[in-house]
Amino acid sequence: MSGKENFKRSIPIFSSSISVFFNDKVIASSIYDPLRNDFYFTEEGKGAFLNDHRIRVSNRKYLENSLISLQINNSSFEIEKLFLKDHIPFKNFRILNSSIVSMSWLCNGKLDCFIGTNMDKNLILSSKLLLRESGGFFLEASLNKNNFFICANPIIHKKIIKILN
């Protein structure tokens, strides 16, 4: 489950995910958002779906117009501060406190980017296949002993990588 604290406080942003592994590789993954009755499903090589409809990441091109979800913890604030504050208006950031909801909304084109830090490996594996099958890109990197993940549509992903370099 992702968004446990939201669930405990009756904040309607949480979901659950299940993945099928074969030889230590995710071959199918599903995410269920019970409040919206959204069922995301993907199988390797067969695309990504939301309730029987094919989904794709957004095609937004400009960081200034992008919606970016952050998964913030104490150590990660420094990461966002280091490379984002001078490039993206603050109004474009969302903190949903559910990495799986953020990833599923990214895959559906509602969000354009998701940046998370020190996340649970199982949650990452569950959503990585969905992201790839919906046309998105994923990067894992380290900064100041913190792991962080950048997930985005191909255009925004490239621009954020350029900022990092």
C-alpha positions in Angstrom: 0.0 0.0 0.0 1.2 3.5 -0.8 -0.2 6.5 1.0 -0.7 4.7 4.4 -0.6 8.0 6.3 -3.1 9.5 4.0 -5.4 6.5 4.5 -5.1 6.7 8.3 -6.1 10.4 8.2 -8.9 9.9 5.7 -7.1 11.8 3.0 -8.3 10.3 -0.3 -4.9 9.7 -2.0 -3.7 6.1 -1.5 -3.6 2.9 -3.5 -2.4 -0.6 -3.5 -0.2 -2.5 -5.9 0.6 -6.1 -6.8 3.4 -7.3 -9.1 4.1 -10.7 -10.6 7.8 -11.7 -10.6 9.5 -14.3 -12.8 13.2 -14.9 -12.5 13.6 -11.8 -10.3 12.0 -9.6 -12.9 8.5 -7.9 -12.9 6.5 -9.2 -15.8 3.1 -7.8 -14.8 1.9 -5.2 -12.4 -1.4 -3.7 -11.2 -2.3 -0.7 -9.2 -5.8 -0.2 -7.7 -7.1 3.2 -6.5 -10.3 2.1 -4.7 -11.8 5.6 -4.2 -11.7 6.4 -7.9 -12.2 2.8 -9.0 -9.1 3.1 -11.2 -7.4 -0.1 -12.0 -4.0 0.2 -13.7 -2.6 -2.9 -15.3 0.5 -3.7 -17.4 2.2 -6.7 -18.7 5.6 -6.7 -20.2 5.5 -5.8 -23.9 1.7 -5.3 -24.0 1.2 -1.7 -23.0 -0.3 0.0 -20.0 -4.0 0.3 -19.3 -6.4 2.1 -17.0 -9.8 0.3 -16.8 -9.4 -1.3 -20.2 -8.2 1.9 -21.9 -4.6 2.3 -23.2 -2.7 5.0 -21.4 0.4 7.1 -22.2 2.5 9.6 -20.4 1.8 13.3 -21.3 3.6 15.0 -24.2 4.2 18.3 -22.4 7.4 19.9 -23.5 8.1 22.8 -21.1 9.1 22.6 -17.4 7.3 25.8 -16.7 3.9 24.2 -17.6 4.6 20.8 -16.1 3.1 19.3 -13.0 5.7 17.6 -10.9 5.0 15.4 -7.9 7.6 15.1 -5.1 7.9 12.4 -2.5 9.6 14.4 0.2 11.3 13.2 3.4 13.8 15.0 5.7 16.8 14.1 3.6 15.3 14.8 0.2 14.4 18.5 0.7 18.0 19.3 -0.1 17.8 17.4 -3.4 14.8 19.4 -4.6 16.4 22.6 -3.4 19.7 21.9 -5.3 18.4 21.4 -8.8 14.8 22.5 -9.1 14.3 25.9 -7.4 15.8 28.0 -10.2 14.2 26.0 -13.0 10.6 25.3 -12.2 7.9 27.6 -10.6 6.9 26.4 -7.1 3.2 26.4 -8.2 3.9 23.4 -10.4 4.8 21.0 -7.5 2.5 18.6 -5.9 3.2 16.5 -2.8 0.6 13.7 -2.8 2.3 11.5 -0.2 1.6 8.4 -2.2 4.4 7.4 -4.7 2.2 4.8 -6.4 -0.7 7.3 -7.0 1.9 9.8 -8.3 3.4 7.2 -10.7 0.0 6.0 -11.9 -1.1 9.6 -12.6 2.2 10.2 -14.4 1.5 7.1 -16.6 -2.0 8.4 -17.3 -0.7 11.9 -18.3 -2.2 13.8 -15.4 1.3 14.5 -14.1 4.4 15.1 -16.1 7.1 14.1 -13.7 7.6 12.3 -10.4 10.7 12.7 -8.2 11.0 10.5 -5.2 13.8 9.8 -2.7 14.7 6.8 -0.6 11.6 4.9 -1.7 10.6 1.4 -0.9 12.2 -0.9 -3.6 9.0 -3.0 -4.0 6.9 0.1 -4.7 9.5 1.2 -7.3 9.5 -2.2 -9.0 5.7 -2.3 -9.1 5.4 1.0 -10.9 8.5 0.9 -13.1 7.0 -1.5 -15.6 3.8 0.6 -15.8 5.9 3.6 -16.5 8.0 2.0 -19.2 4.9 0.5 -20.9 3.1 3.9 -20.9 6.1 5.5 -22.6 7.8 7.1 -19.7 11.5 7.1 -18.6 13.0 6.2 -15.2 16.4 7.2 -13.8 17.9 6.2 -10.4 20.8 8.3 -9.1 22.5 9.2 -5.8 23.2 12.7 -4.4 24.6 13.3 -0.9 24.1 9.7 0.1 20.4 9.7 -0.9 18.9 7.7 -3.7 16.5 9.6 -5.8 14.3 8.6 -8.8 13.2 10.8 -11.7 10.3 9.5 -13.7 8.8 11.6 -16.5 7.7 11.8 -20.0 10.6 11.6 -22.4 10.9 15.3 -23.1 10.7 16.5 -19.5 13.0 13.6 -18.4 15.6 14.8 -20.8 15.3 18.4 -19.5 15.7 17.5 -15.9 18.7 15.3 -16.7 20.2 18.3 -18.4 19.6 20.4 -15.3 21.4 17.8 -13.2 24.4 17.8 -15.5 
